[in-house]
Amino acid sequence: MVVLAACQSNQEVEDRLVAAFGETMFDAGATAHGQGDLLSQSGNLAKWESPVTVAVVEGDTPENVAATMEILSELAGLGGLELEWAKRGADGIKLEIHFSDKREFVINGNQLTTCYARTGDALDGRLNTAGIYIGVAGEGEWRTNCLTHELLHALGWRGHTHRIRSAISYAHGESELTKWDRLMMRALYDPRLPPGISKADAIPVVRAIFREMIEQ
């Protein structure tokens, strides 16, 4: 049984997870985190379907490739996604990882950030392209502490929530997946939530999914 805090009931844990899911997967603003086209669409659930071809296309050092593969492989396992790893320059890359030579990026017209994610069209709720951009911190060093956060965005986590300790939150200082992130990822890619489902239709299903997880 999962427990958020010793004094909380299963119902309270369920309620918090459901609210966090709604905020993260549906309630992003139109300028959230530079994600571009995805957020200009209907606001319905967006997710990938297998297989997803992935490559580190910039800054593909052995360390950067290994870090990307470790995090993304765990996320794919939680979501039941099949990944196809490719080399930069290969055809058909759907998810591009850029360890850039820039220290900062301009997003949303006038905001500076050291890392960001962008996603392409998801009119039917099916993600087709995405890119992760990680800024350089120094000679041969990148800001890999934001890699997990940006990979979550690229996999369909539209916005942010601070209701739970999560790598998607910029308030809690988490740079690695938490147990709550793992539950959220499993729920997002549960087959009972098809791509493009509305928030109104999804939330009762999400509640049932989390209830099953909590009571396991």
C-alpha positions in Angstrom: 0.0 0.0 0.0 1.4 3.4 -0.9 1.2 6.1 1.8 1.9 9.8 1.2 2.2 10.6 4.9 1.5 8.5 8.0 -1.5 10.6 9.0 -3.2 10.5 5.6 -5.9 8.1 4.7 -6.0 6.2 1.4 -8.8 8.6 0.3 -6.6 11.6 0.9 -3.7 10.1 -1.0 -6.1 9.2 -3.9 -7.5 12.8 -3.9 -4.1 14.4 -4.0 -2.8 12.1 -6.8 -6.0 12.7 -8.9 -5.6 16.5 -8.4 -1.9 16.4 -9.3 -2.7 14.4 -12.4 -5.3 16.8 -13.6 -3.0 19.8 -13.1 0.0 18.1 -14.8 -1.6 16.3 -17.7 -4.4 18.8 -18.6 -4.1 22.2 -16.9 -0.9 23.7 -18.4 -1.2 27.3 -19.5 -0.7 28.4 -23.1 2.9 29.5 -22.4 4.0 26.7 -20.2 7.6 25.7 -20.4 8.1 26.5 -24.1 6.3 23.3 -25.3 4.9 24.9 -28.3 2.3 23.3 -30.5 1.1 20.7 -28.1 -0.3 23.3 -25.7 -2.1 25.2 -28.4 -4.4 22.3 -29.1 -7.5 21.0 -27.4 -6.0 20.4 -23.9 -7.0 16.8 -24.0 -4.6 14.0 -23.0 -1.5 13.6 -25.1 0.8 10.6 -25.1 3.0 8.5 -27.3 2.3 5.2 -29.0 5.0 2.6 -29.6 7.5 2.5 -31.0 9.3 5.8 -30.2 12.6 6.4 -32.0 15.1 8.3 -29.7 18.5 9.8 -30.3 20.9 12.1 -28.6 21.5 14.4 -31.5 23.8 17.0 -29.9 26.4 16.6 -27.2 26.2 12.8 -27.6 29.0 12.0 -25.1 29.0 8.5 -23.6 28.0 10.0 -20.3 25.1 12.0 -21.8 23.8 9.0 -23.8 24.0 6.7 -20.7 22.1 9.2 -18.5 19.4 9.7 -21.1 19.0 5.9 -21.7 18.8 5.2 -18.0 16.1 7.7 -17.2 14.1 7.2 -20.4 14.3 3.4 -20.2 12.7 3.5 -16.7 10.0 5.9 -17.9 9.3 3.7 -20.9 9.1 0.6 -18.7 6.5 2.3 -16.5 4.5 3.4 -19.4 4.8 0.2 -21.5 6.4 2.2 -24.3 8.8 0.5 -26.8 11.9 2.6 -27.5 14.1 2.3 -30.5 17.5 3.9 -29.9 19.2 5.5 -32.9 22.4 7.5 -33.7 22.2 11.1 -34.5 21.7 11.7 -38.3 19.5 8.6 -38.5 16.1 8.8 -40.3 12.8 8.8 -38.5 14.0 10.2 -35.1 10.9 11.2 -33.1 12.4 12.2 -29.8 15.5 14.3 -30.0 17.8 15.0 -27.1 20.0 18.1 -27.4 22.9 18.6 -24.9 23.4 22.1 -26.3 26.5 24.4 -26.4 24.2 27.3 -25.1 24.0 28.2 -21.5 20.4 29.7 -21.8 17.5 29.6 -24.2 14.7 32.1 -24.9 11.3 30.5 -24.6 7.8 31.9 -24.8 9.1 35.0 -26.5 10.9 36.6 -23.6 11.7 34.1 -20.9 15.2 32.7 -20.2 15.7 29.1 -19.1 18.6 26.7 -18.9 16.5 23.6 -20.1 13.3 23.2 -21.9 11.1 20.7 -23.9 9.2 21.2 -27.1 6.5 19.0 -28.6 5.0 18.9 -32.0 1.4 18.6 -33.1 -0.9 16.3 -31.1 -4.2 17.1 -32.6 -5.6 13.6 -32.0 -3.8 13.2 -28.7 -0.9 11.2 -30.2 2.5 12.7 -29.8 4.7 12.5 -32.9 7.7 14.6 -32.3 9.5 16.1 -29.3 12.8 17.7 -28.4 14.7 18.1 -25.2 17.2 21.0 -24.8 19.7 20.9 -22.0 22.0 23.9 -21.5 25.8 23.6 -20.9 27.1 24.4 -17.4 30.8 24.4 -18.2 33.5 22.7 -20.2 32.2 19.2 -20.8 29.4 19.6 -18.3 25.6 20.0 -18.8 22.7 20.8 -16.5 21.6 17.1 -16.3 19.7 17.9 -13.1 16.8 19.0 -15.3 16.9 16.0 -17.7 14.2 14.0 -15.9 11.9 17.0 -15.7 12.2 17.7 -19.4 11.8 14.1 -20.4 8.5 14.0 -18.4 7.3 17.0 -20.4 8.3 15.3 -23.7 6.3 12.2 -22.8 3.1 14.1 -22.3 3.3 15.9 -18.9 2.0 19.2 -20.0 2.4 21.3 -16.9 3.5 21.3 -13.3 2.0 20.3 -10.0 3.3 21.0 -6.5 0.8 18.9 -4.6 3.2 15.9 -4.5 7.0 15.6 -4.4 7.8 15.3 -8.1 10.6 15.9 -10.6 7.9 17.9 -12.6 7.6 20.4 -9.7 10.1 23.3 -9.6 9.2 23.9 -6.0 10.5 20.7 -4.4 14.0 20.4 -5.8 13.6 16.9 -7.0 15.9 16.0 -9.9 15.2 12.2 -10.0 11.9 10.3 -10.4 10.0 9.9 -7.1 7.6 7.2 -6.2 4.7 9.6 -7.0 6.2 10.2 -10.5 6.2 6.5 -11.1 2.5 6.2 -10.2 1.7 9.2 -12.4 3.5 7.7 -15.3 1.8 4.4 -14.9 -1.6 6.1 -14.8 -0.9 8.3 -17.9 0.0 5.4 -20.1 -2.7 3.0 -18.7 -4.6 1.7 -21.7 -7.9 2.8 -20.1 -6.8 6.4 -20.9 -6.7 6.7 -24.7 -4.9 9.6 -26.4 -7.2 12.6 -26.9 -9.5 11.8 -24.0 -10.9 14.9 -22.3 -10.3 15.8 -18.7 -13.9 15.4 -17.8 -13.9 11.8 -19.2 -10.5 11.0 -17.9 -10.7 11.9 -14.2 -13.1 9.2 -13.1 -10.9 6.6 -14.8 -7.7 8.2 -13.3 -9.4 7.9 -9.9 -10.1 4.2 -10.4 -6.5 3.6 -11.6 -5.0 5.3 -8.5 -7.4 3.5 -6.2 -6.2 0.2 -7.6 -2.5 1.2 -7.1 -3.1 2.4 -3.5 -4.9 -0.7 -2.5 -2.3 -3.1 -4.0 
